[in-house]
Amino acid sequence: MPTHAEKRTVPYTAEEMYALIADVGRYPEFLPWCAAARVRSTRPLPDGSGEVMDADLIVSFKVYREKFGSRVTLKPAARTIDVEYLDGPFRYLKNHWRFIDAGAGRCEIDFFVDFEFRSAILQKLIGLVFTEAMHRIVRAFEKRAEALYGPRPAA
């Protein structure tokens, strides 16, 4: 039942950050503990507002290695990304991203994640390092933005 909610203003546009987070297939290039990513399928939303992507991530940390599947709803005009759990080691997983234009080439990122492992042992282990892991993941996305879009003065 670890949850993490964070709002952060970054010196990149909402469109840039949305594109970076929506590019799930590239996560292994920069995201800590992400060993592999595979997009299973994509299909348009019935109302035409975006698409739904089913994807697998392989998370690897020391001797632990696990695949999990997610359904990612991408809405570029609304600049939202919602993630639902499909299969793997979790009892449940919910994740939400929202990107809000803050003017002057900046945006506010509103990020939320809530999950629970099926294994009580894994749940206790993640509880010990959860906050630091979330901060490392957020920093990895920020560093990726800098690598893709260039360094910019802090927001």
HUWOJO-V395859 format. One record per residue. RES is the residue in one small letter. BURIAL is # if it has 16 or more other ideal C-beta (glycine too) atoms within 10 Angstrom, else .. D_FIRST is the distance of its C-alpha to the first C-alpha in Angstrom with 2 decimals. Layout:
res = <RES/RES>
burial = <BURIAL/BURIAL>
d_first = <D_FIRST/D_FIRST>
This chain:
res = <m/p/t/h/a/e/k/r/t/v/p/y/t/a/e/e/m/y/a/l/i/a/d/v/g/r/y/p/e/f/l/p/w/c/a/a/a/r/v/r/s/t/r/p/l/p/d/g/s/g/e/v/m/d/a/d/l/i/v/s/f/k/v/y/r/e/k/f/g/s/r/v/t/l/k/p/a/a/r/t/i/d/v/e/y/l/d/g/p/f/r/y/l/k/n/h/w/r/f/i/d/a/g/a/g/r/c/e/i/d/f/f/v/d/f/e/f/r/s/a/i/l/q/k/l/i/g/l/v/f/t/e/a/m/h/r/i/v/r/a/f/e/k/r/a/e/a/l/y/g/p/r/p/a/a>
burial = <./#/./#/./././././#/#/#/#/#/./#/#/#/#/#/#/#/./#/././#/#/././#/./#/#/././#/././././././././././././#/#/#/#/#/#/#/#/#/#/././././././#/./#/#/#/./#/#/#/#/#/././#/#/#/#/#/./#/#/./#/#/#/././#/./#/./#/#/#/././#/././#/#/#/#/#/./#/./#/./#/#/#/./././././#/././#/./././#/././#/#/././#/#/./#/#/#/./#/#/./././#/./././././.>
d_first = <0.00/3.78/6.22/9.88/12.91/16.39/19.91/22.63/26.31/27.86/31.56/31.24/31.73/29.15/30.91/30.74/27.03/26.34/28.57/26.96/23.36/24.76/26.59/23.92/26.69/27.40/23.98/25.19/27.96/25.86/22.09/20.94/19.88/20.91/23.77/24.75/24.29/26.12/26.58/27.23/28.65/29.12/30.59/31.51/29.81/32.26/32.93/33.70/31.20/29.58/28.34/25.60/24.92/23.39/22.57/21.46/20.14/20.62/18.41/20.26/19.64/22.35/22.68/19.47/20.32/18.52/19.31/17.13/18.55/17.75/19.77/20.56/22.44/24.79/26.81/29.14/31.11/28.08/26.54/23.10/20.94/18.19/16.26/15.21/14.19/17.25/17.09/16.10/13.59/10.42/9.60/9.05/9.30/10.73/12.77/15.67/18.65/21.56/24.73/27.09/30.65/31.45/35.11/37.17/35.34/31.92/28.70/25.52/22.34/19.45/16.29/12.73/9.86/6.43/5.43/4.82/8.14/10.69/11.98/10.89/13.11/11.62/8.07/10.16/12.31/10.10/8.81/12.56/13.41/10.62/12.57/15.81/14.82/13.96/17.27/19.13/18.13/19.25/22.39/23.10/23.29/25.56/27.76/28.03/29.24/31.81/32.96/33.36/34.75/36.25/35.62/35.79/35.97/32.68/31.63>
